[in-house]
C-alpha cells in the first residue's frame, strides 16, 4: 500500500497484505540464531552445575582430610587409609595437583 492509498483508505476497510513466507536464507538465519541462544543457555547451565559439583567435592575433601591417617601395610610399611586415598583423588580432581 502506498502512502497516497493509505491517506485515502478508510482503516476499517483495510485488509492487511498477506505475509510472504520466509526465504530459505531467513530460515537458516533464524535456526542459527536459535541454536546460538540454546548453546548460550546450555553453557550457563553447565557452568552453574560445575560450580555445584566443585562445592560438593570441596566439602568431601574437608571430610576426608579430617580422617587422614596411615595403616600398617605388608612388611610393616605404612600405607594411606581409604579416606586419604579418596581425599587425594578429590584434591587432584579439584586442583589438578598430582602427589
Order of alpha helices (4+ residues) and beta strands (2+ residues): alpha-alpha-beta-beta-alpha
